[in-house]
Amino acid sequence: MPAPRLSFEFFPPKSLDASFRLWNTVNTLAPLDPNFVSVTYGAGGTTRKLTHEAVETIHRNYGLKVAAHLTCVDASREETLAIAQSYAEVGVTEIVALRGDAPQGQSRFTPRADGFASAPELIEALAKTGKFTIRVGAYPDRHPDAANDQADIDWLKRKIDAGASSAITQFFFEADTFFRFRDRCADAGITAPIIPGILPIENWTGVQKFAARCGATPPAWLDEAFTAAIRDDRHDLLATAVCTELCSDLIEGGVEDLHFYTLNKPELTREVARALGIAPQVTLQKVA
């Protein structure tokens, strides 16, 4: 069975210490020869400039294909498309196009009158430029704003029809969650690749908080396993085993790509890749 193609998500640093963590993460994971890497926006678009700087630096110094996150939050249509154009001008032609979360202090996303109202609107405008490969988000567990499970499928189809070429899912805890979602997408006529998003569990308490915000439900067996592992000081061992098993189940089910949410902490992702038989391919010569 061939090894899967890997991709990694990073987030832009907000401090000097965070900068060191980001570049250590890139240096650690780039030798695994990722198909692409992505760089997020902060909540509410708060790291727009930092995201641009991180994307350009990774692209320039590491030779990696970088997908820049772009959202509809707190910007006009003209401002958003100008940001996209600035990426194209430095050779970055992959965009992860998202509606984005509500700005801090707001409970729900509310579009600006002069801004993009939804991800499909943003995707359509980016596609019309002819300059970008566009990836989008997908939700195997119901998105908190979705009226029902079918709504997530309908929105994904709208995004693909608007011009996106592939989707990356929110993280989930069991392979069957992804397989059920993939089957429902196929039934809806969605043929674009759907890449499962993998969150290595660096901190179980933190992951539970993430899950509550995005609508993912941790299974009881996993909570029991981590409660026992934390008590016995085996958290990291269990985290590696759980993530490796999830990835192996996905690969056995026909998945060819895995996208890791690294949280700028590369060690567990590297260990899972090693357990999957993926070894470093290159020695980096440039540094940020």
C-alpha positions as CSV (number, residue, x, y, z in Angstrom):
1,M,0.0,0.0,0.0
2,P,1.6,3.3,-1.0
3,A,2.3,5.9,1.6
4,P,-0.1,8.8,1.8
5,R,0.7,12.3,0.6
6,L,1.0,14.6,3.7
7,S,0.2,18.3,4.2
8,F,0.6,20.4,7.3
9,E,-1.2,23.4,8.8
10,F,0.8,26.1,10.6
11,F,-0.4,29.3,12.3
12,P,1.4,32.6,12.2
13,P,3.4,33.7,15.3
14,K,2.4,36.6,17.5
15,S,5.5,36.8,19.6
16,L,9.3,36.0,19.4
17,D,8.9,32.7,21.2
18,A,6.0,31.8,18.8
19,S,8.3,32.6,15.8
20,F,10.9,30.2,17.0
21,R,8.2,27.5,17.5
22,L,6.9,28.1,13.9
23,W,10.3,27.9,12.3
24,N,11.2,24.8,14.4
25,T,8.0,23.2,13.2
26,V,8.7,24.0,9.5
27,N,12.3,22.8,9.8
28,T,11.1,19.6,11.5
29,L,8.3,18.7,9.0
30,A,9.5,20.1,5.7
31,P,11.9,17.1,5.2
32,L,8.8,14.9,5.1
33,D,8.2,16.3,1.7
34,P,4.7,17.6,2.1
35,N,2.4,18.0,-0.8
36,F,1.6,21.5,0.5
37,V,1.5,23.4,3.7
38,S,-1.1,26.0,4.8
39,V,-1.0,29.0,7.1
40,T,-4.1,30.1,9.0
41,Y,-5.7,33.4,9.8
42,G,-6.3,34.1,13.5
43,A,-9.9,34.3,14.7
44,G,-11.7,37.1,13.1
45,G,-8.9,37.8,10.6
46,T,-6.7,39.1,13.4
47,T,-3.4,37.8,12.0
48,R,-3.9,38.9,8.4
49,K,-0.5,40.7,8.1
50,L,1.3,38.0,10.1
51,T,-0.2,35.3,7.9
52,H,1.0,37.0,4.8
53,E,4.5,37.3,6.2
54,A,4.7,33.7,7.3
55,V,3.3,32.5,3.9
56,E,5.8,34.5,1.9
57,T,8.8,33.5,4.2
58,I,7.9,29.7,3.9
59,H,7.4,30.0,0.2
60,R,10.7,31.9,-0.4
61,N,13.0,30.1,2.0
62,Y,11.8,26.5,2.0
63,G,10.5,26.0,-1.6
64,L,7.3,24.5,-0.2
65,K,3.9,24.9,-1.9
66,V,2.1,27.1,0.5
67,A,-1.7,27.6,0.7
68,A,-2.7,30.8,2.4
69,H,-5.9,30.9,4.4
70,L,-8.3,33.7,3.3
71,T,-11.6,34.6,4.9
72,C,-14.6,36.8,4.5
73,V,-14.2,38.4,8.0
74,D,-13.8,42.1,8.6
75,A,-12.7,43.2,5.1
76,S,-14.3,44.6,1.9
77,R,-14.4,42.6,-1.3
78,E,-11.7,44.9,-2.7
79,E,-9.5,44.5,0.3
80,T,-9.8,40.7,0.3
81,L,-9.1,40.4,-3.4
82,A,-6.1,42.7,-3.0
83,I,-4.7,40.3,-0.4
84,A,-5.1,37.5,-2.8
85,Q,-3.4,39.5,-5.5
86,S,-0.5,40.2,-3.2
87,Y,-0.1,36.4,-2.8
88,A,-0.1,35.9,-6.5
89,E,2.6,38.5,-7.0
90,V,5.0,36.6,-4.8
91,G,4.3,33.3,-6.4
92,V,1.8,31.9,-3.9
93,T,-1.1,30.5,-6.0
94,E,-2.9,28.3,-3.5
95,I,-5.7,29.6,-1.3
96,V,-7.7,27.9,1.4
97,A,-10.9,30.0,1.1
98,L,-13.1,30.1,4.2
99,R,-16.0,32.1,5.5
100,G,-14.2,32.5,8.8
101,D,-15.2,32.7,12.4
102,A,-17.0,35.6,14.0
103,P,-14.7,38.4,15.2
104,Q,-14.0,38.5,18.9
105,G,-17.0,39.7,20.9
106,Q,-19.5,38.5,18.4
107,S,-21.4,35.2,18.7
108,R,-22.2,34.8,15.0
109,F,-20.5,35.7,11.7
110,T,-22.1,38.8,10.2
111,P,-20.8,39.9,6.8
112,R,-19.8,43.5,6.1
113,A,-22.1,45.3,3.7
114,D,-19.2,45.7,1.3
115,G,-17.7,42.3,2.1
116,F,-18.1,38.7,0.9
117,A,-21.2,37.2,2.6
118,S,-20.1,33.6,2.3
119,A,-17.4,31.2,1.2
120,P,-19.0,30.5,-2.1
121,E,-19.0,34.2,-3.0
122,L,-15.3,34.5,-2.1
123,I,-14.5,31.3,-4.0
124,E,-16.3,32.5,-7.1
125,A,-14.5,35.8,-7.1
126,L,-11.1,34.1,-6.7
127,A,-11.9,31.6,-9.4
128,K,-12.7,34.4,-11.8
129,T,-9.2,35.7,-11.5
130,G,-7.8,32.4,-12.9
131,K,-4.8,32.7,-10.7
132,F,-5.4,30.3,-7.9
133,T,-5.9,26.7,-6.9
134,I,-8.7,26.9,-4.3
135,R,-9.2,24.6,-1.3
136,V,-12.1,24.8,1.1
137,G,-13.3,23.5,4.4
138,A,-15.6,20.5,5.0
139,Y,-17.3,19.3,8.1
140,P,-17.8,15.5,8.9
141,D,-19.4,16.5,12.2
142,R,-22.1,19.1,11.9
143,H,-20.8,22.7,11.8
144,P,-22.2,24.8,14.7
145,D,-24.0,27.1,12.3
146,A,-25.5,24.3,10.2
147,A,-29.2,23.7,10.4
148,N,-28.7,20.0,9.9
149,D,-26.2,17.4,8.6
150,Q,-27.4,17.8,5.0
151,A,-26.6,21.6,5.2
152,D,-22.9,20.8,5.5
153,I,-23.1,18.7,2.3
154,D,-25.1,21.3,0.4
155,W,-22.6,24.1,1.4
156,L,-19.7,22.0,0.3
157,K,-21.3,21.3,-3.0
158,R,-21.9,25.1,-3.5
159,K,-18.2,25.7,-2.7
160,I,-17.0,23.1,-5.2
161,D,-19.4,24.4,-7.8
162,A,-18.1,27.9,-7.3
163,G,-14.6,26.9,-8.3
164,A,-12.9,25.0,-5.5
165,S,-10.8,22.0,-6.5
166,S,-10.6,20.1,-3.2
167,A,-11.7,20.2,0.4
168,I,-9.9,19.7,3.8
169,T,-12.1,18.5,6.6
170,Q,-12.3,19.7,10.2
171,F,-10.7,17.2,12.5
172,F,-12.7,14.2,13.8
173,F,-12.0,11.3,16.1
174,E,-12.9,8.1,14.3
175,A,-12.3,7.0,10.7
176,D,-16.0,5.9,10.3
177,T,-17.0,9.6,10.8
178,F,-15.0,10.5,7.7
179,F,-16.1,7.5,5.7
180,R,-19.8,8.3,6.3
181,F,-19.2,11.9,5.3
182,R,-17.3,10.9,2.2
183,D,-20.1,8.5,1.1
184,R,-22.8,11.2,1.6
185,C,-20.7,13.7,-0.5
186,A,-20.4,11.1,-3.3
187,D,-24.2,10.6,-3.1
188,A,-24.6,14.3,-3.5
189,G,-22.5,14.3,-6.7
190,I,-19.4,15.8,-5.1
191,T,-16.4,14.4,-7.0
192,A,-13.6,16.7,-5.8
193,P,-11.0,15.2,-3.5
194,I,-11.8,15.4,0.2
195,I,-8.7,15.4,2.4
196,P,-9.2,14.3,6.0
197,G,-7.9,16.8,8.6
198,I,-6.0,15.1,11.4
199,L,-5.4,16.7,14.8
200,P,-2.7,14.8,16.8
201,I,-3.8,15.1,20.5
202,E,-1.0,17.1,22.1
203,N,-3.3,18.0,25.0
204,W,-6.5,16.2,25.7
205,T,-8.1,19.0,27.7
206,G,-7.3,21.4,24.9
207,V,-8.7,19.1,22.2
208,Q,-11.9,18.7,24.1
209,K,-12.3,22.5,24.1
210,F,-11.6,22.7,20.3
211,A,-14.1,19.9,19.7
212,A,-16.8,21.7,21.6
213,R,-16.3,24.9,19.6
214,C,-16.4,23.1,16.2
215,G,-19.1,20.5,16.8
216,A,-17.0,17.4,17.0
217,T,-17.9,14.9,19.7
218,P,-15.2,12.8,21.3
219,P,-16.2,9.2,21.8
220,A,-16.5,8.0,25.4
221,W,-13.8,5.3,24.9
222,L,-11.3,8.0,23.9
223,D,-12.1,10.1,26.9
224,E,-11.7,7.1,29.2
225,A,-8.4,6.1,27.5
226,F,-6.9,9.6,27.9
227,T,-8.1,9.9,31.5
228,A,-6.2,6.7,32.3
229,A,-3.2,7.6,30.3
230,I,-2.8,11.0,31.9
231,R,-3.1,9.4,35.3
232,D,-0.4,6.9,34.4
233,D,1.9,9.4,32.6
234,R,1.3,7.7,29.2
235,H,-0.4,10.6,27.4
236,D,2.2,10.9,24.6
237,L,2.4,7.2,24.0
238,L,-1.4,6.9,23.7
239,A,-1.6,10.0,21.5
240,T,0.9,8.6,19.0
241,A,-0.9,5.2,19.0
242,V,-4.4,6.7,18.6
243,C,-3.4,9.1,15.8
244,T,-1.4,6.4,13.9
245,E,-4.3,4.0,14.1
246,L,-6.7,6.6,12.8
247,C,-4.4,7.4,9.9
248,S,-3.9,3.7,9.2
249,D,-7.7,3.1,9.1
250,L,-8.2,6.0,6.7
251,I,-5.4,4.7,4.4
252,E,-7.0,1.2,4.4
253,G,-10.2,2.9,3.5
254,G,-8.7,4.4,0.3
255,V,-7.5,7.8,1.6
256,E,-4.4,9.0,-0.3
257,D,-3.9,12.4,1.5
258,L,-3.7,13.4,5.1
259,H,-3.7,17.0,6.4
260,F,-2.2,17.5,9.9
261,Y,-3.2,20.3,12.1
262,T,0.2,20.7,13.8
263,L,-0.6,23.6,16.2
264,N,3.1,24.5,15.6
265,K,4.1,21.5,17.7
266,P,5.8,19.1,15.2
267,E,7.0,16.2,17.3
268,L,3.8,14.1,17.5
269,T,3.1,14.7,13.8
270,R,6.6,13.6,13.0
271,E,6.3,10.4,15.1
272,V,3.0,9.5,13.5
273,A,4.5,10.0,10.0
274,R,7.4,7.7,11.1
275,A,5.0,5.1,12.3
276,L,3.3,5.2,8.9
277,G,6.6,4.5,7.3
278,I,7.2,8.0,6.0
279,A,10.9,9.0,6.4
280,P,12.5,12.4,5.8
281,Q,13.5,13.0,2.2
282,V,15.7,16.1,2.1
283,T,18.1,18.1,4.2
284,L,17.1,21.7,4.4
285,Q,19.8,24.2,3.4
286,K,18.0,27.5,4.0
287,V,16.7,28.9,7.2
288,A,14.0,31.6,7.9
